[in-house]
Amino acid sequence: MPLPFTTRDASGGDDMEKMCGDFNLTRTQRFMGFGICFGIGFLISFLSTFALFTGNIGLFAFFYTLGNIISLIGTGFLTGFLSQLKKMFDQTRMVATIIFLGSIVLTFIFAFVVGIPLLTLISCIVQYLALMWYSISYIPFARDLVKSFFTSCFGK
């Protein structure tokens, strides 16, 4: 049963099959790949917070970032990995992508080179916010909704 947002081409394939390239995954396999990666990524990021209780900021930073990256990889199952890589640097997503990648670098610098836990935590928060801003760019009008919500809460 085709989903409402897919179209069949002359060869019988759908848009999602084209996006996933040579993987030849079924729709179910693509959704499972996304769900598994997203779930594992979220779980790793969540469990990384326990490293904070032990005071090991480096371990926290590594696993928190790893979880975010695995979650991001999961969306490649839906959009296609090459397609996602190209879309990351589209005009609408470039700022979020650069902030996300920059915050990953800063997270590691603050955790392993400089060794300042507060800056590591701040860069992890920025990392999370950039990933969320990037992710909602795939949902029509979601960014506009978020902007209008915060504008109504905090004024112009």
Backbone bond lengths (Angstrom), bond angles and torsions (degrees), N, CA, C in turn:
res aa  C-N    CA-C-N  psi(-1)  N-CA   C-N-CA  omega(-1)  CA-C   N-CA-C  phi
1 M - - - 1.455 - - 1.527 108.49 -
2 P 1.318 117.80 117.38 1.468 119.52 -178.54 1.515 111.59 -72.05
3 L 1.319 114.94 145.04 1.452 120.22 175.83 1.525 109.13 -75.31
4 P 1.322 118.16 154.94 1.458 120.58 -177.36 1.520 114.65 -61.28
5 F 1.336 118.42 -23.97 1.456 120.40 -176.10 1.520 112.78 -95.20
6 T 1.335 117.92 4.97 1.450 119.40 178.62 1.515 110.24 -106.92
7 T 1.307 115.18 154.74 1.455 120.56 176.09 1.519 108.39 -129.82
8 R 1.299 115.69 146.43 1.464 120.99 178.23 1.518 109.17 -90.69
9 D 1.337 115.57 139.14 1.454 118.35 175.16 1.533 109.47 -97.98
10 A 1.318 117.65 -176.53 1.464 122.29 -175.78 1.525 112.33 -62.25
11 S 1.330 118.20 -28.39 1.463 120.84 -179.02 1.520 112.53 -84.96
12 G 1.323 117.42 -1.93 1.459 120.96 179.09 1.509 113.49 93.47
13 G 1.333 118.81 -5.85 1.460 121.49 178.78 1.512 110.69 -81.71
14 D 1.317 116.32 164.60 1.460 119.48 177.27 1.526 109.96 -114.49
15 D 1.329 115.27 174.19 1.464 120.98 -177.70 1.522 112.22 -58.00
16 M 1.322 116.91 -39.40 1.461 119.60 -178.08 1.528 111.02 -66.56
17 E 1.333 117.66 -34.89 1.458 119.52 177.73 1.513 110.74 -64.88
18 K 1.325 117.16 -39.86 1.460 121.40 178.54 1.528 110.42 -64.10
19 M 1.334 117.15 -39.77 1.466 120.99 -176.51 1.515 111.89 -66.78
20 C 1.327 117.86 -32.48 1.461 120.61 -176.75 1.517 112.32 -84.39
21 G 1.310 117.70 2.75 1.454 120.99 173.86 1.507 112.93 64.45
22 D 1.311 116.14 -132.71 1.458 121.46 -173.91 1.521 113.95 -87.06
23 F 1.300 118.68 11.41 1.450 120.08 -177.47 1.522 112.70 -75.21
24 N 1.328 117.53 -24.72 1.464 122.38 179.81 1.528 112.06 50.67
25 L 1.305 116.39 46.84 1.455 121.93 178.36 1.519 109.14 -90.02
26 T 1.320 115.55 145.81 1.455 119.27 174.43 1.520 108.28 -75.79
27 R 1.306 115.69 166.39 1.465 120.54 177.76 1.527 109.64 -58.20
28 T 1.317 116.60 -43.16 1.466 120.89 179.86 1.520 110.66 -61.93
29 Q 1.331 117.23 -43.35 1.466 120.39 179.10 1.522 111.33 -64.04
30 R 1.332 117.62 -37.59 1.462 120.08 178.67 1.525 110.95 -65.68
31 F 1.338 116.64 -44.05 1.464 119.36 178.33 1.524 111.24 -66.45
32 M 1.327 116.35 -36.65 1.468 119.24 177.39 1.529 110.46 -66.59
33 G 1.341 117.02 -41.96 1.466 120.60 177.63 1.513 111.24 -59.75
34 F 1.347 115.65 -44.18 1.457 119.67 177.22 1.527 110.75 -61.69
35 G 1.325 116.24 -50.67 1.466 120.91 -176.85 1.519 112.75 -60.87
36 I 1.320 115.88 -42.47 1.468 119.97 -179.57 1.535 110.49 -66.33
37 C 1.333 116.69 -47.32 1.471 119.00 179.78 1.523 111.10 -63.89
38 F 1.332 116.33 -44.60 1.457 119.22 -179.31 1.527 110.15 -62.79
39 G 1.328 116.70 -45.07 1.466 120.62 -179.80 1.517 112.80 -63.32
40 I 1.333 116.54 -45.45 1.466 120.59 179.15 1.529 109.92 -65.05
41 G 1.331 116.56 -42.84 1.464 120.18 178.86 1.513 111.88 -60.85
42 F 1.335 115.83 -45.37 1.460 119.90 178.70 1.522 110.54 -62.98
43 L 1.321 116.70 -43.53 1.461 120.77 -179.19 1.528 111.36 -62.75
44 I 1.327 116.83 -43.64 1.468 120.31 178.78 1.531 110.36 -62.96
45 S 1.332 116.35 -44.86 1.472 119.50 179.01 1.521 110.85 -62.35
46 F 1.334 116.68 -43.08 1.463 120.43 179.81 1.527 110.95 -64.23
47 L 1.320 116.50 -47.26 1.467 119.82 -178.46 1.525 112.14 -66.79
48 S 1.325 116.49 -23.84 1.467 119.01 178.85 1.527 111.44 -63.04
49 T 1.332 116.72 -24.53 1.467 119.20 -179.50 1.533 111.79 -64.55
50 F 1.334 116.88 -23.36 1.465 118.66 177.68 1.528 111.66 -67.39
51 A 1.336 116.80 -24.23 1.468 119.90 176.10 1.522 110.68 -66.40
52 L 1.339 116.23 -25.25 1.467 119.03 177.23 1.529 111.24 -64.88
53 F 1.329 116.24 -34.77 1.466 120.11 -179.18 1.527 111.50 -67.24
54 T 1.341 116.04 -26.47 1.462 119.23 178.38 1.525 111.56 -88.95
55 G 1.345 115.48 -7.72 1.457 119.69 -179.79 1.517 113.99 83.38
56 N 1.312 116.81 8.80 1.458 120.07 -179.25 1.529 109.60 -91.61
57 I 1.317 116.85 85.77 1.456 122.21 -175.36 1.524 111.55 -67.44
58 G 1.315 118.24 -31.80 1.457 121.91 178.54 1.516 112.18 -65.49
59 L 1.314 115.98 -44.33 1.467 120.98 177.73 1.522 110.41 -63.58
60 F 1.330 116.28 -42.30 1.464 120.73 176.70 1.518 110.59 -59.86
61 A 1.326 117.16 -50.76 1.464 121.58 -176.89 1.521 111.22 -59.64
62 F 1.323 116.71 -43.50 1.462 120.45 -178.84 1.524 111.42 -62.70
63 F 1.329 117.03 -52.08 1.463 119.48 -175.71 1.525 112.66 -74.06
64 Y 1.314 118.19 -31.63 1.460 120.13 175.61 1.526 110.17 -62.62
65 T 1.325 115.88 -46.81 1.461 121.19 179.47 1.521 111.02 -66.69
66 L 1.312 117.31 -41.69 1.456 120.85 177.55 1.531 111.01 -58.60
67 G 1.313 116.84 -42.79 1.459 121.28 178.07 1.518 112.22 -61.71
68 N 1.321 116.83 -42.69 1.470 120.41 178.15 1.527 111.48 -64.17
69 I 1.311 116.77 -40.50 1.464 120.46 -179.75 1.525 110.48 -67.27
70 I 1.317 117.98 -41.56 1.462 120.88 178.10 1.525 110.55 -63.69
71 S 1.323 117.43 -39.96 1.473 120.44 176.27 1.524 110.72 -61.72
72 L 1.311 117.06 -42.09 1.461 121.35 179.08 1.524 110.78 -65.16
73 I 1.312 117.56 -40.35 1.464 121.41 177.79 1.528 110.53 -61.01
74 G 1.320 116.73 -34.52 1.462 120.56 179.15 1.514 113.12 -57.79
75 T 1.320 117.50 -34.46 1.461 119.16 -179.92 1.527 111.25 -69.14
76 G 1.310 117.15 -18.73 1.459 120.68 175.43 1.517 112.26 -62.61
77 F 1.328 116.87 -28.36 1.460 120.00 176.19 1.526 111.19 -65.73
78 L 1.322 116.74 -29.60 1.467 120.18 -178.69 1.515 112.14 -86.37
79 T 1.318 117.22 -44.47 1.464 120.44 -174.03 1.517 112.52 -96.25
80 G 1.318 117.58 -13.84 1.459 121.94 -172.26 1.519 108.11 94.13
81 F 1.312 116.62 136.58 1.459 120.04 -172.81 1.526 112.21 -68.82
82 L 1.313 117.79 -44.05 1.457 120.00 178.74 1.521 110.74 -68.17
83 S 1.319 116.00 -40.19 1.461 121.17 178.23 1.525 110.48 -61.66
84 Q 1.313 116.78 -42.34 1.457 119.85 179.71 1.516 110.94 -65.21
85 L 1.312 116.73 -41.76 1.459 119.67 179.59 1.524 110.57 -60.20
86 K 1.318 116.82 -40.81 1.471 120.36 177.55 1.529 110.77 -67.99
87 K 1.336 117.00 -42.43 1.460 120.73 -177.41 1.523 112.45 -68.69
88 M 1.319 117.32 -24.01 1.463 119.76 179.59 1.525 111.24 -60.55
89 F 1.334 116.31 -27.74 1.450 120.22 -177.14 1.524 112.51 -109.26
90 D 1.353 116.30 17.65 1.463 120.28 169.22 1.526 108.24 -64.78
91 Q 1.307 115.55 159.86 1.464 120.42 -177.61 1.530 111.59 -57.99
92 T 1.332 117.60 -38.23 1.465 120.50 -176.58 1.523 113.00 -73.86
93 R 1.337 117.73 -19.73 1.464 120.50 -175.83 1.529 113.50 -115.55
94 M 1.311 117.23 -6.94 1.460 120.46 -172.59 1.525 112.78 -60.85
95 V 1.313 117.94 -44.26 1.468 120.71 -178.36 1.533 109.74 -62.88
96 A 1.324 117.14 -46.78 1.465 120.17 179.50 1.523 110.86 -62.61
97 T 1.324 117.13 -39.65 1.467 121.29 179.07 1.524 110.98 -64.07
98 I 1.318 116.80 -46.32 1.466 120.59 -179.25 1.526 110.63 -64.38
99 I 1.335 116.80 -41.91 1.467 119.97 178.24 1.525 110.27 -64.80
100 F 1.336 116.83 -41.89 1.464 120.68 179.12 1.532 110.54 -61.64
101 L 1.323 116.59 -51.55 1.469 119.84 -179.26 1.525 111.45 -64.61
102 G 1.325 117.05 -39.78 1.460 120.66 177.52 1.523 112.50 -64.03
103 S 1.339 115.73 -39.32 1.466 118.56 179.69 1.527 111.69 -69.94
104 I 1.336 116.96 -28.44 1.471 119.23 174.20 1.531 109.38 -64.57
105 V 1.321 116.00 -47.46 1.467 120.70 178.83 1.534 110.13 -60.30
106 L 1.336 116.11 -47.01 1.470 119.41 179.48 1.523 112.40 -63.13
107 T 1.325 116.63 -37.41 1.471 120.06 177.81 1.520 110.24 -57.13
108 F 1.321 116.07 -46.70 1.469 119.64 -179.47 1.528 112.22 -70.13
109 I 1.319 117.04 -37.96 1.472 119.41 177.80 1.525 110.27 -63.93
110 F 1.336 116.94 -47.22 1.464 120.12 -178.65 1.527 111.89 -67.11
111 A 1.331 117.43 -32.94 1.466 120.24 -178.02 1.522 112.62 -80.72
112 F 1.346 116.79 -42.74 1.465 119.35 -170.02 1.525 114.68 -105.93
113 V 1.328 118.35 -26.94 1.458 120.03 -177.37 1.528 110.49 -98.92
114 V 1.333 115.27 -55.97 1.459 120.10 -176.77 1.528 111.23 -81.76
115 G 1.315 115.95 -38.16 1.464 120.64 177.75 1.521 114.41 74.31
116 I 1.321 117.50 38.30 1.465 121.11 179.17 1.529 108.51 -109.87
117 P 1.329 116.94 105.59 1.467 120.35 -176.02 1.526 114.76 -58.43
118 L 1.326 118.33 -40.66 1.467 120.24 -178.27 1.532 111.15 -62.31
119 L 1.329 116.87 -43.83 1.460 119.84 178.71 1.527 111.39 -67.61
120 T 1.321 116.85 -32.75 1.466 120.73 175.85 1.521 109.81 -63.72
121 L 1.326 117.11 -45.06 1.466 120.76 179.25 1.530 111.40 -64.27
122 I 1.320 116.55 -41.29 1.472 120.03 178.68 1.526 110.15 -63.06
123 S 1.326 117.33 -42.83 1.465 119.45 -179.98 1.530 111.22 -67.93
124 C 1.318 118.08 -30.34 1.472 120.97 174.88 1.526 110.79 -68.15
125 I 1.311 116.87 -39.11 1.467 120.54 177.29 1.531 109.97 -64.98
126 V 1.327 116.64 -43.18 1.468 120.53 177.33 1.534 109.57 -62.60
127 Q 1.314 116.53 -41.36 1.460 122.09 177.73 1.530 110.63 -56.96
128 Y 1.319 115.75 -47.33 1.462 121.18 179.95 1.526 111.29 -63.37
129 L 1.325 116.89 -47.21 1.465 120.64 -179.30 1.533 111.54 -62.53
130 A 1.330 116.64 -40.51 1.469 119.92 178.42 1.521 110.95 -65.69
131 L 1.329 117.08 -39.12 1.461 120.26 177.82 1.523 110.84 -65.32
132 M 1.321 117.14 -40.40 1.466 119.87 178.33 1.528 110.80 -66.57
133 W 1.331 117.01 -42.28 1.469 120.71 179.36 1.530 110.00 -63.69
134 Y 1.319 115.99 -40.45 1.465 120.63 175.95 1.529 110.37 -62.77
135 S 1.302 116.77 -46.77 1.467 121.29 -176.03 1.522 112.61 -63.78
136 I 1.332 116.85 -41.94 1.468 117.99 -178.21 1.519 112.26 -72.64
137 S 1.329 117.09 -10.11 1.468 118.84 176.69 1.522 111.34 -67.41
138 Y 1.321 117.32 -16.60 1.465 121.36 178.07 1.526 112.26 -86.23
139 I 1.312 117.49 -9.67 1.467 121.70 179.29 1.524 107.63 -100.61
140 P 1.336 116.88 120.49 1.471 119.00 -177.73 1.530 112.42 -55.56
141 F 1.292 115.79 130.69 1.464 125.61 176.50 1.529 114.40 66.12
142 A 1.323 118.86 6.46 1.467 120.61 -178.19 1.530 111.35 -66.67
143 R 1.319 117.02 -41.72 1.463 119.21 179.21 1.526 110.76 -63.82
144 D 1.329 116.52 -40.69 1.466 120.00 178.01 1.525 110.40 -61.92
145 L 1.318 116.92 -40.16 1.457 121.43 179.29 1.527 110.94 -63.92
146 V 1.324 116.80 -44.67 1.462 121.12 179.55 1.531 110.41 -64.24
147 K 1.336 116.30 -44.02 1.465 119.98 178.58 1.525 111.29 -60.73
148 S 1.331 116.91 -45.04 1.465 119.29 -178.53 1.530 111.03 -68.06
149 F 1.331 117.27 -32.88 1.453 120.22 177.49 1.530 110.55 -62.99
150 F 1.343 116.02 -50.35 1.458 119.44 -178.37 1.526 111.95 -69.20
151 T 1.315 117.27 -31.63 1.461 120.29 175.86 1.515 110.13 -65.12
152 S 1.332 116.77 -42.07 1.471 119.51 179.22 1.525 111.97 -69.27
153 C 1.334 116.62 -30.72 1.472 119.84 179.87 1.526 112.44 -77.94
154 F 1.323 116.62 -39.50 1.458 120.03 -170.86 1.520 113.69 -115.81
155 G 1.317 117.45 5.50 1.467 120.43 178.54 1.506 111.80 80.99
156 K 1.312 113.83 -177.28 1.464 119.52 -176.72 1.492 108.78 -84.76
